[in-house]
C-alpha cells in the first residue's frame, strides 16, 4: 500500500444504529464514470503502438502548460522525479541548502537529499503551509532555493516568499503535487517559481493509473535540460549530450491524464462544494483553516484539527467513515532525518498539528447524503 493510502478503517457497526459506508477514496466510482473514455485511451495508444513518447505525451504537455499558464510542461515518471529533475535543472546539488516545511509528504525532503543538497526546515502557519517569516529566518549563506509545498490544495503565501527569494537571489521550486488547478492572487500553482513540480499519483485530483508527474517552467533553457535529463541525455537516438537517467511518463498515462484534465473544472467544483458543506456544518466542532479571498483552494484533502483526533478517527471508523492522517510524524522527527540535527520542539506549530490533524473524505464521488452523514457523526461524537 502506498504511504499516502494508509487509511485506518474499522467498519464494525455500533449496536442499534444504522451505518453508512463513506470511503476515503472511491476508485471504483471513478472507473464507472470514466469507463468508456479510459477504454478509448487504451485503444488509441495500443493501436498506434507508441508506448514511449509520441503524440499523447505532446498533447498532454501542451494542455497542462495552457492550464498552468507557462511556456513548458515536461512529463516525467513521478512527482518525486519532477522535484529531483527540477532541482538538477537548476544546478542544485552538494553543498547547497533548500528551505522547505517539515510537514509535507516525505517526497519533498527526500528529493532534496537525492540531489545531494541539505534540507533546512521552516515552521508552518495555522493553515499548514510554510510560514514566510520562518523562511526569511532560515536563509543562510549556503541557501540556494526555497521549496514551498502547497499542502492540501492550498497555495502557500507566495507573494512574500517570492520577495524573499528575489532579495537573496534564490530559486523557487514549487512542490505543487497536491495543487493542480489551485490559484493564489489570480496565478496558478506551479507558475510562480523557476519550476513547478506536480504529481499525478492515483490519489491526486488529476490522477494517472499509476505513478506519473510533470514539471512546469517558463524558462526555455530549464525545459531543454529537463527533456534531456528525463531521457538519458539523448538529443536524438544516437547522440548523448549530457548524462541522464530514465524518467519518462508512459504514453498511456499521458492519454489518461489528458482525458482527466478535461474533467478538472467539475472535479474542483465538486470538491469545493463538499468542503463548503463541511464548513457550514462543522464550524465550532473542529478547527478548519479558513480560506482567504486571495486563494482558490482545490481541496486535494480536507484536513481538520481536533484535540481528540485518535478517539474521533476510531469513532468514525466504527460508523463506516474512512479517514486518513496527513501526516502523523513530521519529517524532521523521522528516523531517516536523525542526521540533520533537528529535535522535538524545533517546529512547534508543525508538531502540534501533527498530533491533531485528521483528513475527512472530500472526493468528488461523495453524495450530499454522504457528507451530511460524516458531519452528523462528528457532531454526535462531539456530544459524547
C-alpha positions, 0 to 999 in steps of 0.5 A: 500500500502506498504511504499516502493510502494508509487509511485506518478503517474499522467498519464494525457497526455500533449496536442499534444504529444504522451505518453508512459506508463513506470511503476515503477514496472511491476508485471504483466510482471513478472507473464507472464514470470514466469507463468508456473514455479510459477504454478509448485511451487504451485503444488509441495508444495500443493501436498506434503502438507508441508506448514511449513518447509520441503524440499523447505525451505532446498533447498532454504537455501542451494542455497542462502548460495552457492550464498552468499558464507557462511556456513548458510542461515536461512529463516525467515518471513521478512527482518525486522525479519532477522535484529531483529533475527540477532541482538538477535543472537548476544546478542544485546539488552538494553543498547547497541548502533548500528551505522547505516545511517539515510537514509535507509528504516525505517526497519533498525532503527526500528529493532534496537529499537525492540531489545531494543538497541539505534540507533546512526546515521552516515552521508552518502557519495555522493553515499548514503551509510554510510560514514566510517569516520562518523562511526569511529566518532560515536563509543562510549563506549556503541557501540556494532555493526555497521549496514551498509545498502547497499542502492540501490544495492550498497555495502557500503565501507566495507573494512574500516568499517570492520577495524573499527569494528575489532579495537573496537571489534564490530559486523557487521550486514549487512542490505543487503535487497536491495543487493542480488547478489551485490559484493564489492572487489570480496565478496558478500553482506551479507558475510562480517559481523557476519550476513547478513540480506536480504529481499525478499519483492515483490519489491526486485530483488529476490522477494517472493509473499509476505513478506519473508527474510533470514539471512546469517552467517558463524558462526555455533553457530549464525545459531543454535540460529537463527533456534531456535529463528525463531521457538519458541525455539523448538529443536524438537516438544516437547522440548523448549530450549530457548524462541522464537517467530514465524518467519518462511518463508512459504514453498511456498515462499521458492519454489518461491524464489528458482525458482527466484534465478535461474533467478538472473544472467539475472535479474542483467544483465538486470538491469545493462544494463538499468542503463548503458543506463541511464548513457550514456544518462543522464550524465550532466542532473542529478547527478548519483553516479558513480560506482567504479571498486571495486563494482558490483552494482545490481541496486535494484533502480536507484536513481538520484539527481536533484535540481528540483526533485518535478517539474521533478517527476510531469513532468514525471508523466504527460508523463506516467513515474512512479517514486518513492522517496527513501526516502523523510524524513530521519529517524532521522527527523521522528516523531517516532525518536523525542526521540533520540535527533537528529535535522535538520542539524545533517546529512547534506549530508543525508538531502540534498539528501533527498530533491533531490533524485528521483528513475527512473524505472530500472526493468528488464521488461523495453524495450530499447524503454522504457528507451530511452523514460524516458531519452528523457523526462528528457532531454526535461524537462531539456530544459524547 
